[in-house]
Amino acid sequence: MHKDYGKFCWYELMTTDVPAAERFYASVVGWSMRDSGMEGMKYTLAFAGETQAAGICEIPAEAQGMPPVWTGYIFTDRIEDTCNDITANGGKIMRPPDDIPGVGRFAVAADPHGAMFSLFTTQDEGPGEPGMMEPGRIGWHELMAGDLDEAWAFYSKTFGWTKDMAVDMSEGGMGIYQTFAVRGGNAIGGMMTNPPGSPAPPFWGYYFVVQGLDAAAKRVTDGGGTIVMGPMEVPGGAWIINCTDPQGVFFSLVAMHR
């Protein structure tokens, strides 16, 4: 099995207003924006320093009507086999594997409860794993699952994820928050059952690392975004906020300091 199999390797914002999103995230996260030079489409690369951190593009014509969203890509070196595993384990392939000329191949999938993610394969090295809490990179991946136990069975079987620390949040009515790693490495994310009454269906959310949370929160609201929840301290001493951008896309920020 490839050393990067099952790791998140790319993040992409599909939005209704690319220039507005570029301005907003450049301000909030500190990214610099560069055109990818891809033929036939406008695709913006967001850089943290000299490292590619994410992509921004318009919602494609075939997906018109879908709400703008951040999507995470999970690496596989055998994309057709992984698609077969996804369906065998109760998920769905929403878009079968297709080529990105000169870059690699991708597919779009959903877990058994409809939370969407993408697959990516390439012959090149990926963007590399960020150091823990490296500003401008994605520091955490969070699944609000249709059902924690069923979601865990799906992702662990499909991608070989392993359980890390579990946090019991039952007193607050939130149940178990299960953190996970890829084959025993450092924890890269967590998942929990989507709370009853949540307005959102099951979904993946992504935490962008910033240096000071309060200053970043002010940049969110100054830029036309909204703070949905927080600031909140989490185990390990980090601070988080959940937000939406001016186009209504959900995202989160994490910092080691207020």
N, C-alpha and C positions, 0 to 999 in steps of 0.2 A: 504494500500500500504506500502511495506517495506520502512524503512527510507532511505535506500541507493539506491532505485530504480532510475535508470536514471543517476547515478553518474559514472564517469570513475573510474575503480577500478584496472586496470592492463595495462601494456605496454609491448610490445614484439617486438623485432627486429628479423626478419627472414632474414638471410644473407647468402652469398656465402662463407664467411671465418670467422668462429666463433672465432678462436684464435686472428686474426687481430682485429676484432671488440672488443673483450675483452680488448686488450691492448689500443686501441684507446679511448674507452669510460672511462676506468679506469683513463687514463691520463686527458682527457678533463673535465669529470664531477666529477671525484674523487670517483667513485664507487670502491668497493672491489668485487671481483668475486668469487663465490663459486659454485661447482657443485650441482645440485638439488638432485642427487641421484635417479632420476626417472628411473625406469626399462625400458630398451629397447630403450632409446634415450639419447643423450647428450643434456642436457638443463642447461644452466648457469643462476644462479640468481645473479643479480647485486644489491648490498646493499649500501644504504646511511646510514652510521653508522651501527646500528643493525637492520635497517628496510629494508625489501625487496622493491626495487623500480621498477625493470623491469626484464624481461627475455630475453635471447639471445639463438637462436637456428638456425640450418641450415634450409634452405628452404626444406620442406618435399618433398618426391618423387612425390606425387600426384600433387604438385604445381610447378614441375620443369619447367623452362622457364619464370616464373614470375620474375620481378625485385625484388631485396631485398628491404625491406620496414619496417618502424615502424608502428605498429598497436596498437590502443587503444581498450580496452575492457570496455563495459558499463555493469553495474550490473543490473541483473533482478532476482527476486526470483520466476519467472514463465516464464521460457524460451520459452516454446511452445506457450503460449499466446502472448508473445512479438513478436515471429516470425510471428504469424498470423497478429498482428497489423502492423508489418513492410510491409507485402505484401498488406494488406488492404489500407495502406496509400501511396502506390506507390513505395515502395522499393522492394528489392529482397533478398531472402535467397540464399547465394552462397554455403554454407555448412550447412546442417540441424544439429540440436542439437546432440552432441556426448559426450561420457564420457571421462574425463581425470581421470584414475583410482586413487582413493584416494584423489582427489583434488576437482572435481566438474564437471560441464558440460559447454560446450561452443558451439557457432554457429558463422558463418561468414555471414555478411550481407552487402548490399550496399544500399545507399539512392537512390532516384529517378534519380539522375544524375550520379550515379556510384561511388561516394565516399565510400570507404570501411571502415567498422569498425567491431568489434566482440562483441559478448555477452558472459557474464559469470555468472554462478550461483554456489553457494556453501553453505553448511550448516555452514561453519566456518565464523568467522569474516574476512573481507577483510583486506588489508594492512593498513587501517585507513587513514583518511584525513590528508594530510600534513598541517602544519601551513602555513600561507601566506609566500611565497618566502623562503621556507625551502631548503637550499642547497642540491643538489642531488636528489630532488624530481621533479615531473612534475608540473610546475607552471601555465601552460596555454595550452588550447586546441583550435586549430584554423582550421576552415573549409573554404577552398576556394571552394565555392559552385557553382554548375551549374547555379543556380538562387537563390538569397538570399531569396526572398519571398516564393518561392516554397519549398526551403530547410527548412526555418523556420516553415512552416506549417507541414512538415513531422516530424521534431524532436520534436516540441512542442506537437503535437498530440500523438506521439509514447512514449515519455519519460517524458512529463510534464515539459519540460524546460520553463523558464520564461525569458522575456526580461529584461535586465539591461540597462546600458547606451548605447546610439547609438552615433557614431562619424561620422560626415559628412565629407567624404574625396573627395567630388565631384570636388573640385578645382583641385585636382591632377588626375582627371579622374578615381578615384577608387570607387566612389559611397559611400554607407552607410556601415559602419562597426558596426554590431550589436553584443554587448556583451550579454552573457546569464548566467543564474544561474539555479540551480536545485531547483524548487519549492520555489523561493524567497530567497535562501541563498546567500552567496557571489558569485560574478561573477567568473566563472571558465574558460571562453573562449569567443571567438568571431567568427563571420562568416561574409563573404562578397561574393559578386558575383566574381568569378574568372575573373581577368581582360581580356578584349579582346586581343587575340594574345598571351596569356600565353601558354608556351610550354607544360605545365602539364595539364592533365585532372583534374576534381574536386577531391580534396583529403583532408584528415585530416593531420594536422601537430602538433607536440608536442614540447613544450618549456621546456628544462631542466634548473633548477635554478643553477647558479654558483655565486661565491662571487664577483669576479672582471671581468668585461667583456673583457677588453683588454688583460689581461693575459690569459684568457680562449681562446680568438681568436688566440693568438699566439700558444697555445697548439694544436688547430685545424690544423693550417697550418704546424706546426712542425711535427705533426703526419700523414701528408699526406692527410688531408682533405682540403676543399675549402670553403672560405667565399663567399656566393652567394650575400648577401645584408647586408648592415649595416657597422658599428654600427649606430643605429637609436634610438633616444629617443622617448618614447611612453607616452600617457597620464598617469599620476600618477607618472611620474619621473623615471620609469625603463628604462633600455637600452636593446636592442635586436640585435642579428645577426641571419641570416638564413645561413645554412651551408649544405654541403654534406660531408659524411664520405668517407674514402678511397675506399669503395665499391660502392659509388655513391648514398647512401641513404640520403634523405633530413631530416634534423632535425634543431632545433633552440635552441638558448641559451638566457636566460634572467637573468639580474642582476640588483640590485638597484644602483650599482656604476660602473663607467667605470673602 
